[in-house]
């Protein structure tokens, strides 16, 4: 029974994270903008200290907000890639392409889902950013597991 607890727990975490991503995509354009503004507004004030006077705060805000949104896409999918990698490792499947493939397919369906939210659009570039996030999360998780395994094998 105990040997099933870890895979089931990681599966629940992975599905839970997929629901979090789904929830973000279900937000209206107004809700999504409000959420990203939490970071974008203070970052814009910081960036304004370093840009020339010819740039308006509104122009800088649009650029900062775009970066914040894309980094958020990348990060949420990097976490998904790590969770998928852990899940596959728990069930002894070591094919690195599987978490990346599943994460990329989820990114496609997530962007499609997002297109039904008011004030939101579906963007192919976001699928690419999401897939890169999954790939980085998968590789990072694999590297951490490799280092951890080497350390624990060496200690024994």
Rosetta silent file (secondary structure, phi, psi, omega in degrees, C-alpha in Angstrom):
SEQUENCE: XXXXXXXXXXXXXXXXXXXXXXXXXXXXXXXXXXXXXXXXXXXXXXXXXXXXXXXXXXXXXXXXXXXXXXXXXXXXXXXXXXXXXXXXXXXXXXXXXXXXXXXXXXXXXXXXXXXXXXXXXXXXXXXXXXXXXXXXXXXXXXXXXXXXXXXXXXXX
SCORE:     score description
SCORE:     0.000 S_00000001
   1 L     0.000  -42.040 -177.732    0.000    0.000    0.000 S_00000001
   2 H   -62.364  -31.618 -177.119    2.791    2.448    0.907 S_00000001
   3 H   -68.885  -15.217  178.763    4.434    2.102   -2.499 S_00000001
   4 H   -92.703  -14.626 -176.334    1.315    3.632   -4.101 S_00000001
   5 H   -64.494  -45.903 -178.445    1.146    6.678   -1.830 S_00000001
   6 H   -63.944  -50.936  178.327    3.947    8.645   -3.499 S_00000001
   7 H   -60.444  -40.099  179.907    2.741    8.166   -7.108 S_00000001
   8 H   -66.418  -42.212  178.287   -0.861    8.923   -6.106 S_00000001
   9 H   -61.006  -44.447  179.282    0.243   11.984   -4.146 S_00000001
  10 H   -68.134  -35.088  176.218    2.282   13.308   -7.061 S_00000001
  11 H   -63.390  -42.882  178.385   -0.596   12.571   -9.435 S_00000001
  12 H   -62.844  -44.250  177.070   -2.946   14.582   -7.208 S_00000001
  13 H   -60.212  -43.498 -179.057   -0.423   17.461   -7.089 S_00000001
  14 H   -64.028  -48.088  178.730   -0.004   17.356  -10.873 S_00000001
  15 H   -64.213  -37.686  176.635   -3.738   17.334  -11.554 S_00000001
  16 H   -62.009  -42.595  178.497   -4.192   20.062   -8.960 S_00000001
  17 H   -65.261  -37.101  176.903   -1.573   22.206  -10.701 S_00000001
  18 H   -63.246  -36.003  176.358   -3.301   21.598  -14.043 S_00000001
  19 H   -67.721  -36.446  175.838   -6.502   22.891  -12.429 S_00000001
  20 H   -60.955  -47.414  178.224   -4.648   25.996  -11.237 S_00000001
  21 H   -59.994  -44.459  178.377   -3.488   26.638  -14.811 S_00000001
  22 H   -57.753  -42.993  179.901   -7.044   25.993  -16.043 S_00000001
  23 H   -62.828  -42.067  177.199   -8.326   28.533  -13.508 S_00000001
  24 H   -61.341  -40.023 -178.947   -5.888   31.194  -14.689 S_00000001
  25 H   -71.781  -23.580  179.803   -7.006   30.618  -18.283 S_00000001
  26 H   -80.122  -12.355  179.390  -10.661   30.860  -17.300 S_00000001
  27 L   -64.770  146.851  174.312  -10.155   34.392  -15.960 S_00000001
  28 L   -70.546  167.733  177.644  -11.586   37.218  -18.009 S_00000001
  29 H   -58.512  -38.907  179.597   -9.214   39.697  -19.595 S_00000001
  30 H   -65.464  -45.081  179.270   -9.993   42.184  -16.816 S_00000001
  31 H   -64.066  -43.760 -179.259   -9.288   39.655  -14.042 S_00000001
  32 H   -63.490  -42.383  178.460   -6.086   38.501  -15.712 S_00000001
  33 H   -63.781  -39.692  178.506   -4.874   42.085  -16.189 S_00000001
  34 H   -63.585  -39.102  179.793   -5.600   42.862  -12.550 S_00000001
  35 H   -67.451  -45.621 -179.814   -3.602   39.870  -11.408 S_00000001
  36 H   -69.723  -26.972  179.488   -0.562   40.680  -13.544 S_00000001
  37 H   -63.243  -24.979  178.667   -0.775   44.348  -12.493 S_00000001
  38 H   -56.456  -37.832  176.498    0.146   43.283   -8.952 S_00000001
  39 H   -94.577  -37.212 -173.275    3.696   42.745  -10.242 S_00000001
  40 H   -66.276  -37.944 -178.807    3.689   44.932  -13.331 S_00000001
  41 H   -64.957  -51.146  178.597    2.894   48.225  -11.589 S_00000001
  42 H   -65.426  -35.108  177.969    5.751   48.144   -9.043 S_00000001
  43 H   -66.023  -36.327  178.101    8.161   46.815  -11.672 S_00000001
  44 H   -63.346  -43.283  178.458    7.161   49.639  -14.013 S_00000001
  45 H   -61.051  -38.485  178.111    7.933   52.218  -11.315 S_00000001
  46 H   -66.406  -46.842 -178.635   11.339   50.575  -10.848 S_00000001
  47 H   -64.354  -34.816 -178.492   12.086   50.465  -14.584 S_00000001
  48 H   -59.740  -24.680  178.271   11.015   54.115  -14.984 S_00000001
  49 L   -68.877  -20.696 -172.815   14.023   55.101  -12.866 S_00000001
  50 L  -112.127   -3.056 -179.684   16.353   53.710  -15.537 S_00000001
  51 L  -100.507  161.025 -179.479   14.695   54.731  -18.822 S_00000001
  52 L   -71.909  164.890 -175.038   15.029   58.030  -20.604 S_00000001
  53 L   -68.845  -14.107 -177.136   12.435   60.750  -20.166 S_00000001
  54 L   -76.474  -15.147  179.742   11.000   60.231  -23.660 S_00000001
  55 L   -87.840  129.565  177.368    9.283   56.981  -22.616 S_00000001
  56 L   -81.684  155.075  179.380    5.861   57.374  -21.076 S_00000001
  57 H   -62.033  -33.965  179.845    4.947   55.312  -18.038 S_00000001
  58 H   -65.367  -41.055  178.265    2.058   53.790  -20.003 S_00000001
  59 H   -64.589  -44.761 -179.737    4.417   52.570  -22.742 S_00000001
  60 H   -64.760  -41.255  179.663    6.827   51.096  -20.215 S_00000001
  61 H   -57.965  -44.334 -179.589    3.943   49.473  -18.319 S_00000001
  62 H   -60.246  -40.511  179.516    2.760   47.672  -21.475 S_00000001
  63 H   -69.694  -43.944  179.427    6.241   46.266  -22.059 S_00000001
  64 H   -63.676  -43.784 -178.675    6.749   45.264  -18.416 S_00000001
  65 H   -63.100  -38.678  177.446    3.301   43.677  -18.248 S_00000001
  66 H   -61.436  -44.138  178.922    4.004   41.650  -21.382 S_00000001
  67 H   -64.317  -43.716  179.400    7.222   40.308  -19.825 S_00000001
  68 H   -58.983  -44.839 -178.740    5.448   39.532  -16.529 S_00000001
  69 H   -65.120  -41.785 -178.354    2.722   37.602  -18.366 S_00000001
  70 H   -70.243  -38.171  176.849    5.181   35.599  -20.472 S_00000001
  71 H   -65.362  -37.421  177.588    7.372   34.773  -17.464 S_00000001
  72 H   -62.728  -45.279  176.405    4.218   33.642  -15.636 S_00000001
  73 H   -55.597  -51.705 -177.254    3.333   31.342  -18.564 S_00000001
  74 H   -58.840  -46.402 -175.441    6.839   29.915  -18.602 S_00000001
  75 H   -66.596  -44.837 -178.794    6.963   29.418  -14.832 S_00000001
  76 H   -64.550  -32.232  178.157    3.584   27.732  -14.430 S_00000001
  77 H   -82.582  -26.174  172.881    4.481   25.272  -17.161 S_00000001
  78 H   -64.467  -40.812  176.467    8.007   24.695  -15.797 S_00000001
  79 H   -62.876  -43.034  177.766    6.328   23.609  -12.558 S_00000001
  80 H   -61.215  -42.239  178.203    4.015   21.350  -14.571 S_00000001
  81 H   -60.832  -41.959  177.011    7.026   19.846  -16.365 S_00000001
  82 H   -63.616  -44.205  179.337    8.702   19.103  -13.048 S_00000001
  83 H   -64.816  -42.329  178.048    5.569   17.502  -11.619 S_00000001
  84 H   -63.291  -38.928  178.297    5.011   15.386  -14.736 S_00000001
  85 H   -63.495  -45.908  177.225    8.637   14.257  -14.606 S_00000001
  86 H   -59.508  -42.395 -179.559    8.284   13.257  -10.952 S_00000001
  87 H   -61.072  -47.612 -179.754    5.079   11.398  -11.757 S_00000001
  88 H   -66.217  -36.643  176.771    6.670    9.413  -14.560 S_00000001
  89 H   -63.462  -38.977 -179.911    9.734    8.663  -12.439 S_00000001
  90 H   -63.393  -32.205  179.694    7.478    7.333   -9.670 S_00000001
  91 L   -98.500   15.376  173.309    5.891    4.873  -12.065 S_00000001
  92 L    65.053   33.080  173.573    9.331    4.004  -13.449 S_00000001
  93 L  -107.409  116.116 -172.933    8.882    5.577  -16.886 S_00000001
  94 L  -108.693   21.837  178.626   12.077    7.402  -17.764 S_00000001
  95 L   -81.945  109.936 -176.416   11.219    8.713  -21.219 S_00000001
  96 H   -65.371  -24.919 -178.335   11.908   12.460  -21.056 S_00000001
  97 H   -71.117  -22.533 -177.123    9.777   13.173  -24.089 S_00000001
  98 H   -66.460  -49.166  177.051    6.584   12.020  -22.322 S_00000001
  99 H   -62.584  -36.151  179.804    6.304   14.854  -19.775 S_00000001
 100 H   -67.124  -44.235  179.340    7.253   17.347  -22.492 S_00000001
 101 H   -62.376  -47.722 -179.585    4.697   15.914  -24.913 S_00000001
 102 H   -64.533  -41.977  177.538    1.903   15.845  -22.331 S_00000001
 103 H   -62.936  -40.840  178.797    2.793   19.350  -21.139 S_00000001
 104 H   -65.936  -41.748  177.439    2.817   20.664  -24.716 S_00000001
 105 H   -64.152  -38.506  177.070   -0.546   19.059  -25.448 S_00000001
 106 H   -65.423  -37.843  177.549   -1.952   20.583  -22.276 S_00000001
 107 H   -61.114  -41.724  178.702   -0.600   23.977  -23.372 S_00000001
 108 H   -62.884  -48.551 -179.083   -2.436   23.653  -26.691 S_00000001
 109 H   -67.171  -33.102  178.681   -5.723   22.720  -25.011 S_00000001
 110 H   -66.549  -42.842  176.883   -5.212   25.440  -22.392 S_00000001
 111 H   -64.113  -39.123  177.042   -4.764   28.124  -25.042 S_00000001
 112 H   -63.064  -46.063  178.019   -7.862   26.873  -26.823 S_00000001
 113 H   -58.496  -42.627 -179.133   -9.772   26.968  -23.529 S_00000001
 114 H   -60.338  -31.074 -178.559   -8.497   30.508  -22.892 S_00000001
 115 L   -64.612  -16.461  178.396   -9.986   31.680  -26.206 S_00000001
 116 L   -90.060   -6.530  179.877  -13.462   31.160  -24.701 S_00000001
 117 L   -84.543  134.820 -177.940  -12.771   33.538  -21.789 S_00000001
 118 L   -58.069  131.378  178.046  -14.101   37.092  -22.290 S_00000001
 119 L    77.332   10.095 -179.755  -11.389   39.524  -23.325 S_00000001
 120 L  -118.233  156.008  177.179   -8.801   36.773  -23.848 S_00000001
 121 L  -130.853  162.553  176.001   -7.261   35.356  -27.006 S_00000001
 122 L   -97.342  134.198 -176.980   -5.397   32.208  -27.903 S_00000001
 123 L  -131.611  126.462  177.407   -1.771   32.746  -28.984 S_00000001
 124 H   -60.182  -34.274  178.876    0.560   30.264  -30.634 S_00000001
 125 H   -62.525  -35.258  178.056    3.533   32.077  -29.087 S_00000001
 126 H   -66.794  -36.152  176.115    2.145   31.268  -25.639 S_00000001
 127 H   -62.275  -41.543  178.340    2.027   27.567  -26.546 S_00000001
 128 H   -64.402  -45.243  178.385    5.694   27.806  -27.522 S_00000001
 129 H   -62.027  -44.085  179.406    6.582   29.619  -24.274 S_00000001
 130 H   -61.241  -44.484 -179.440    4.581   27.061  -22.267 S_00000001
 131 H   -65.041  -39.310  175.472    6.293   24.156  -24.016 S_00000001
 132 H   -62.921  -38.692  176.419    9.717   25.681  -23.368 S_00000001
 133 H   -61.586  -44.981  178.025    8.698   25.989  -19.711 S_00000001
 134 H   -60.233  -44.778 -179.684    7.723   22.303  -19.608 S_00000001
 135 H   -60.805  -46.533  179.991   11.036   21.356  -21.227 S_00000001
 136 H   -64.983  -42.828  177.804   13.064   23.408  -18.741 S_00000001
 137 H   -61.543  -40.388  178.402   11.033   22.051  -15.805 S_00000001
 138 H   -64.552  -47.030 -179.130   11.543   18.501  -17.047 S_00000001
 139 H   -67.269  -40.750  179.182   15.291   18.946  -17.517 S_00000001
 140 H   -64.740  -45.141  178.629   15.725   20.738  -14.198 S_00000001
 141 H   -62.945  -42.220  178.432   13.776   18.078  -12.307 S_00000001
 142 H   -61.912  -42.987  179.134   15.746   15.323  -14.057 S_00000001
 143 H   -64.252  -43.348  179.315   19.044   16.999  -13.149 S_00000001
 144 H   -63.174  -44.027  178.905   18.003   17.419   -9.508 S_00000001
 145 H   -63.058  -38.468  178.847   16.895   13.783   -9.295 S_00000001
 146 H   -63.996  -46.846  178.963   20.184   12.677  -10.881 S_00000001
 147 H   -63.258  -43.777  179.997   22.256   14.700   -8.387 S_00000001
 148 H   -61.305  -44.721 -179.391   20.127   13.483   -5.476 S_00000001
 149 H   -64.555  -42.954  179.135   20.464    9.849   -6.581 S_00000001
 150 H   -62.064  -42.177 -179.286   24.242   10.166   -7.012 S_00000001
 151 H   -64.325  -43.322 -177.700   24.599   11.718   -3.565 S_00000001
 152 H   -74.312  -31.171  175.840   22.494    9.035   -1.903 S_00000001
 153 H   -71.475  -39.830  179.391   24.197    6.165   -3.725 S_00000001
 154 H   -65.572  -36.088 -178.863   27.599    7.644   -2.813 S_00000001
 155 H   -71.801  -20.632 -175.532   26.580    8.014    0.864 S_00000001
 156 L   -87.713    0.000    0.000   25.585    4.358    1.170 S_00000001
